[in-house]
Amino acid sequence: LRMVLMDLGPTFVKVGQFLSSRVDLLAPPYIAELRLLTDRVRPFPREVAAASLSKEWQELGSTAYSEVIREGGLPDKPVAAASL
């Protein structure tokens, strides 16, 4: 189940994270598997992150992306995972 949600994308990962806290809805084996979505999600390519940040920040009129690039850009290896 966890792998399917990860393959479906970030929205489904978020749903899985939510469900991992609902012990009243799912059996313990499902809860245990879904809890892995809180800290063991596969990283995605740096290029995907860079393109997304560039697009979103430029649409907002922000100079943040150019500042990130000027400071050395995004790291090649992920240093953390986050869910918003």
C-alpha positions as a Markdown table, in Angstrom:
| # | Residue | x | y | z |
|---|---|---|---|---|
| 1 | Leu | 0.0 | 0.0 | 0.0 |
| 2 | Arg | 2.8 | 2.4 | 0.9 |
| 3 | Met | 4.6 | 1.8 | -2.3 |
| 4 | Val | 1.4 | 2.4 | -4.4 |
| 5 | Leu | 0.8 | 5.7 | -2.6 |
| 6 | Met | 4.4 | 6.8 | -3.3 |
| 7 | Asp | 4.0 | 5.9 | -6.9 |
| 8 | Leu | 0.8 | 7.9 | -7.2 |
| 9 | Gly | 2.6 | 11.1 | -5.9 |
| 10 | Pro | 2.8 | 13.6 | -3.1 |
| 11 | Thr | -1.0 | 14.1 | -2.6 |
| 12 | Phe | -1.4 | 10.3 | -2.0 |
| 13 | Val | 1.6 | 10.2 | 0.3 |
| 14 | Lys | -0.1 | 13.0 | 2.4 |
| 15 | Val | -3.3 | 10.9 | 2.5 |
| 16 | Gly | -1.3 | 7.9 | 3.6 |
| 17 | Gln | 0.4 | 10.0 | 6.3 |
| 18 | Phe | -3.0 | 11.1 | 7.6 |
| 19 | Leu | -4.3 | 7.5 | 7.6 |
| 20 | Ser | -1.3 | 6.3 | 9.5 |
| 21 | Ser | -2.6 | 8.2 | 12.5 |
| 22 | Arg | -6.1 | 6.7 | 12.3 |
| 23 | Val | -5.8 | 3.6 | 14.3 |
| 24 | Asp | -9.6 | 3.6 | 14.6 |
| 25 | Leu | -9.9 | 3.0 | 10.8 |
| 26 | Leu | -7.2 | 0.6 | 9.8 |
| 27 | Ala | -5.7 | -2.6 | 11.1 |
| 28 | Pro | -2.3 | -2.4 | 12.9 |
| 29 | Pro | -0.3 | -3.9 | 10.0 |
| 30 | Tyr | -1.6 | -1.1 | 7.7 |
| 31 | Ile | -0.8 | 1.6 | 10.3 |
| 32 | Ala | 2.7 | 0.3 | 10.6 |
| 33 | Glu | 3.3 | 0.3 | 6.9 |
| 34 | Leu | 1.8 | 3.8 | 6.4 |
| 35 | Arg | 3.8 | 5.3 | 9.2 |
| 36 | Leu | 6.9 | 4.7 | 7.1 |
| 37 | Leu | 5.6 | 7.5 | 4.8 |
| 38 | Thr | 6.4 | 10.0 | 7.5 |
| 39 | Asp | 10.2 | 9.5 | 7.3 |
| 40 | Arg | 11.0 | 7.0 | 4.5 |
| 41 | Val | 9.8 | 8.5 | 1.3 |
| 42 | Arg | 11.9 | 8.0 | -1.9 |
| 43 | Pro | 13.8 | 11.1 | -3.0 |
| 44 | Phe | 13.1 | 12.6 | -6.4 |
| 45 | Pro | 15.5 | 14.0 | -8.9 |
| 46 | Arg | 17.1 | 17.3 | -8.1 |
| 47 | Glu | 16.1 | 18.6 | -11.5 |
| 48 | Val | 12.5 | 18.1 | -10.7 |
| 49 | Ala | 12.8 | 20.2 | -7.5 |
| 50 | Ala | 14.8 | 22.9 | -9.2 |
| 51 | Ala | 12.2 | 23.2 | -12.1 |
| 52 | Ser | 9.3 | 23.3 | -9.7 |
| 53 | Leu | 10.9 | 25.9 | -7.4 |
| 54 | Ser | 11.9 | 28.1 | -10.4 |
| 55 | Lys | 8.4 | 28.0 | -11.9 |
| 56 | Glu | 6.5 | 28.6 | -8.6 |
| 57 | Trp | 8.8 | 31.4 | -7.3 |
| 58 | Gln | 9.0 | 33.2 | -10.7 |
| 59 | Glu | 5.2 | 33.1 | -10.9 |
| 60 | Leu | 5.1 | 34.8 | -7.5 |
| 61 | Gly | 7.6 | 37.4 | -8.6 |
| 62 | Ser | 10.1 | 36.2 | -6.0 |
| 63 | Thr | 13.9 | 36.5 | -6.4 |
| 64 | Ala | 14.4 | 33.6 | -4.0 |
| 65 | Tyr | 15.3 | 31.1 | -6.7 |
| 66 | Ser | 18.0 | 33.3 | -8.2 |
| 67 | Glu | 19.4 | 33.8 | -4.7 |
| 68 | Val | 19.5 | 30.0 | -4.2 |
| 69 | Ile | 21.4 | 29.6 | -7.4 |
| 70 | Arg | 23.8 | 32.4 | -6.5 |
| 71 | Glu | 24.5 | 30.6 | -3.2 |
| 72 | Gly | 25.5 | 27.4 | -4.9 |
| 73 | Gly | 22.2 | 25.9 | -5.9 |
| 74 | Leu | 20.5 | 22.9 | -4.6 |
| 75 | Pro | 22.5 | 20.0 | -3.2 |
| 76 | Asp | 23.0 | 17.0 | -5.5 |
| 77 | Lys | 21.9 | 14.6 | -2.7 |
| 78 | Pro | 18.8 | 15.1 | -0.7 |
| 79 | Val | 19.5 | 16.2 | 2.9 |
| 80 | Ala | 16.0 | 15.8 | 4.2 |
| 81 | Ala | 12.4 | 15.0 | 3.3 |
| 82 | Ala | 9.4 | 17.2 | 4.0 |
| 83 | Ser | 5.7 | 17.2 | 3.4 |
| 84 | Leu | 3.7 | 20.3 | 3.1 |
